Amino acid sequence: MAVTEPAPRGSTRVHWREWALFLAFIAPNMVLLVAFTYRPMVESIRLSFYDWDMISPGKTWVGLKNYQEYFADETSRYIIRNTLVFTVATVAGTMAIGLALALLLNQGLRGREAARTVLFAPYVVSGAAVGIIWLFIFDPRFGLVTSILGKAGITSPNWYNDPDWAMPMVIIVYIWKNLGYATVVYLAGLQTVPRELYEAARVDGAGRWARFWHVTLPQLSPMTFFLLITTILSSMQAFDIINVMTDGGPLDATKTMVYHVYDEGFVRFRVGNASAIATVLFVILLAVTLLQVKFLERRVNYG
């Protein structure tokens, strides 16, 4: 019968030192996460079962009433549809145009470094500042868009007051702001694709489209998966550009779920309703993320 020798005391001390060092590194981050992320999230879920105006000292327990009112309201369904339209359009536009620009900038073009900087700059600029700038660009009387359309003999829409055009305006601005992020991520991925794969594809007689479809896209699948998760989460929580440009209007045409939370909580002072909407949004975001991880990650090529 084999006898297992006890571990030396020195190795046990090293083991505990490693754990202590690990805890020392993560403790500040964990404290901040608990204080500013997890605790507010739990408190928001708790408040969704109360009726409170943020001013009164007492809260009234109402159970699931806030959720029942939310799902029974036609305006809520309209706002959910707005959120889906905005998210699908911005995610698809940002990723498709970002990939096209990344393919272009991956070529040996003169001045491509400056072009990368210019493309990425809007992403780090405040959304409020971007919204104010584009308010002037879309001005139906004196804006740049009106001037360009006028030279083509086209009358500019009333972007601010027409419910049919307000959402496309906000989508265009949001895509423009986040385009550089997707471009840089895809460009980093393109520069890691082995040249040998393209050479082997050429030897096999693959054309440019075949090389893109069977070599480039599979090799970029980790970047696509990463961007899909981050851009969906970002788009569904977009607030600043909408707040500055349209204030959720006209006629709730650009109001999304995040803006609905702000409107209910900080404009109408209906904290219970706002917390219920925030909880529904959290569940949707969690479900979307888990579904992507479960079903889309299988298609990712990490090789």
ZICORCOR-V622584 format. One record per residue. PHI is phi in degrees with one decimal (NA if undefined). PSI is psi in radians with two decimals (NA if undefined). OMEGA is omega in whole degrees, -180 to 180 (NA if undefined). Layout:
PHI|PSI|OMEGA, PHI|PSI|OMEGA
This chain:
NA|2.20|-177, -75.7|2.44|180, -106.4|2.22|180, -86.5|2.16|-179, -76.6|2.42|177, -65.7|2.57|180, -66.2|2.47|179, -60.3|2.60|-179, -61.8|-0.58|-179, -62.5|-0.69|-179, -68.2|-0.61|177, -63.9|-0.71|178, -63.9|-0.73|178, -61.8|-0.72|180, -59.7|-0.81|-180, -69.0|-0.58|176, -64.0|-0.69|178, -64.6|-0.73|178, -65.0|-0.71|179, -64.1|-0.70|178, -65.5|-0.72|178, -60.7|-0.82|180, -64.9|-0.63|179, -64.5|-0.61|-180, -74.8|-0.71|-174, -88.4|-0.30|-176, -57.7|-0.83|-180, -59.1|-0.74|180, -65.8|-0.72|-180, -65.7|-0.68|178, -62.1|-0.77|180, -66.2|-0.71|179, -64.0|-0.76|180, -65.0|-0.72|-175, -72.8|-0.68|-171, -113.0|-0.05|179, -125.2|-1.08|-173, -71.6|-0.77|-180, -63.6|-0.83|176, -60.4|-0.62|179, -65.0|-0.79|178, -64.4|-0.70|180, -65.7|-0.65|177, -64.1|-0.75|177, -62.2|-0.71|179, -63.9|-0.75|-178, -68.1|-0.35|-179, -67.2|-0.22|179, -99.5|0.17|-178, -123.5|2.82|170, -108.7|2.04|-175, -151.7|2.45|-178, -103.5|0.19|178, 73.5|-0.10|-179, -113.2|-0.74|-179, -64.4|2.49|-180, -70.1|-0.42|-178, -108.8|2.69|178, -117.3|2.49|-179, -104.3|2.15|179, -70.4|2.21|180, -126.2|0.04|178, 64.7|-2.24|-177, -91.1|0.20|-176, -58.8|-0.73|-180, -61.4|-0.71|179, -68.5|-0.72|-180, -63.3|-0.73|178, -66.3|-0.65|-178, -64.9|-0.87|-177, -74.1|-0.36|179, -84.4|-0.27|-176, -83.2|2.23|179, -64.4|-0.59|179, -61.1|-0.65|179, -62.9|-0.73|179, -65.5|-0.65|177, -64.2|-0.72|180, -68.9|-0.66|175, -61.9|-0.71|177, -63.5|-0.74|176, -58.0|-0.75|-179, -62.8|-0.74|180, -66.2|-0.77|179, -61.2|-0.82|-180, -62.0|-0.77|-177, -66.1|-0.85|-179, -61.6|-0.79|-177, -66.4|-0.78|-178, -71.2|-0.69|179, -66.1|-0.85|-180, -63.1|-0.78|-179, -65.6|-0.78|-179, -62.9|-0.78|-176, -74.0|-0.71|-179, -67.8|-0.86|-180, -69.1|-0.64|178, -61.6|-0.72|178, -65.7|-0.73|179, -62.0|-0.76|179, -68.4|-0.63|178, -63.6|-0.73|177, -62.1|-0.67|180, -68.4|-0.79|-178, -74.5|-0.23|177, -79.0|-0.15|177, -81.3|2.91|-180, -81.5|1.12|-178, -92.8|2.58|177, -74.2|2.33|178, 79.1|0.32|-177, -70.6|-0.48|178, -65.5|-0.74|178, -66.0|-0.65|179, -64.5|-0.67|178, -62.4|-0.74|180, -63.5|-0.78|180, -63.2|-0.70|-179, -67.1|-0.66|-175, -82.0|-0.37|-175, -55.8|-0.79|-178, -60.8|-0.46|-178, -65.7|-0.55|-177, -93.3|-0.08|178, -82.5|2.55|179, -56.6|2.39|178, -61.2|-0.59|178, -64.4|-0.73|178, -64.9|-0.73|178, -61.0|-0.76|180, -61.1|-0.74|-180, -64.1|-0.75|179, -60.5|-0.81|-177, -73.8|-0.32|172, -60.7|-0.72|178, -71.1|-0.64|-179, -65.3|-0.65|-178, -92.1|0.10|180, -55.6|2.14|-175, -69.4|-0.14|180, -105.9|-0.82|-172, -123.9|0.07|-174, -73.6|2.87|180, -63.6|-0.70|179, -62.7|-0.72|178, -62.1|-0.71|180, -65.0|-0.78|-179, -66.1|-0.79|179, -65.9|-0.62|179, -63.5|-0.66|178, -66.0|-0.44|178, -91.7|0.07|179, 77.8|0.39|-178, -112.8|2.32|178, -79.1|2.27|-179, -69.5|2.38|175, -65.7|2.79|173, -84.8|1.45|-170, -56.2|-0.67|-172, -77.3|-0.62|-171, -107.3|-0.09|180, -99.0|2.02|-179, -59.7|-0.44|-179, -76.9|-0.36|-176, -111.1|-0.26|-178, -65.3|-0.79|180, -64.2|-0.82|176, -57.1|-0.64|179, -61.7|-0.83|-179, -65.3|-0.67|179, -62.9|-0.77|179, -59.3|-0.80|-178, -65.7|-0.72|-179, -66.4|-0.70|177, -62.7|-0.78|-180, -58.8|-0.73|-178, -67.1|-0.66|-173, -99.4|0.04|-177, -62.6|-0.71|-178, -62.6|-0.60|179, -61.6|-0.88|180, -64.9|-0.66|-179, -63.3|-0.79|-178, -65.5|-0.72|180, -64.3|-0.81|179, -65.8|-0.66|180, -64.2|-0.70|176, -61.8|-0.69|178, -67.4|-0.71|-180, -62.2|-0.60|-177, -77.2|-0.11|176, -103.0|-0.07|180, -71.9|2.17|-179, -61.5|2.33|179, -63.8|-0.48|-178, -60.8|-0.55|180, -64.7|-0.72|179, -67.8|-0.69|180, -65.5|-0.70|178, -66.0|-0.67|179, -65.9|-0.67|177, -65.0|-0.72|178, -60.4|-0.63|179, -78.1|0.00|177, 87.7|0.26|-180, -74.8|2.33|176, -80.3|-3.07|-177, -61.9|-0.79|-179, -65.7|-0.70|179, -64.7|-0.68|178, -65.4|-0.69|178, -64.1|-0.77|-174, -74.2|-0.66|-173, -101.8|-0.23|180, -117.2|-0.99|-174, -65.0|-0.94|-176, -61.1|-0.80|177, -60.9|-0.64|180, -71.0|-0.42|179, -92.2|0.07|-176, -59.7|-0.63|176, -62.7|-0.69|178, -67.7|-0.68|179, -64.1|-0.75|179, -63.2|-0.77|178, -62.5|-0.82|-179, -65.9|-0.64|-179, -61.1|-0.76|180, -68.3|-0.87|-175, -68.2|-0.69|-178, -72.9|-0.60|176, -64.5|-0.82|179, -61.7|-0.71|-180, -68.2|-0.76|-177, -66.7|-0.69|-179, -70.8|-0.24|178, -111.3|0.25|-179, -63.6|2.34|-178, -140.6|-0.85|-168, -61.1|-0.82|-179, -64.5|-0.74|179, -63.7|-0.73|-178, -63.4|-0.73|-177, -75.9|-0.72|-171, -85.2|-0.71|-172, -129.3|-0.24|-177, 55.5|0.57|179, 82.5|-0.14|-177, -99.2|-2.93|-5, -79.3|2.52|180, 54.6|0.73|179, 63.2|0.33|-176, -67.3|-0.44|-180, -117.7|0.21|180, -77.7|2.14|177, -107.1|3.11|-175, -63.8|-0.67|179, -65.6|-0.75|178, -66.5|-0.57|177, -63.7|-0.69|176, -60.4|-0.82|179, -61.2|-0.78|-177, -63.9|-0.77|-179, -70.5|-0.69|-174, -83.5|-0.75|-171, -110.5|-0.09|175, -109.3|-0.85|-179, -93.8|-0.16|179, 57.7|0.68|175, -107.3|1.40|-171, -64.9|-0.68|180, -61.6|-0.77|178, -64.2|-0.76|179, -61.6|-0.73|180, -66.8|-0.63|177, -64.5|-0.75|178, -64.3|-0.74|179, -62.6|-0.65|179, -67.6|-0.74|177, -61.1|-0.76|179, -63.0|-0.72|178, -60.9|-0.76|179, -63.2|-0.72|179, -63.4|-0.82|-180, -62.7|-0.73|179, -63.5|-0.77|-179, -64.7|-0.75|179, -62.1|-0.76|-179, -64.5|-0.78|-179, -65.0|-0.69|178, -64.7|-0.70|178, -64.2|-0.78|-179, -63.9|-0.67|-175, -74.6|-0.76|-171, -103.9|-0.56|-176, -88.5|-0.52|-177, -65.0|-0.41|178, -63.2|-0.49|-179, -87.0|-0.06|-178, -78.2|2.34|180, -103.3|1.83|180, -92.1|0.05|-179, -80.9|NA|NA
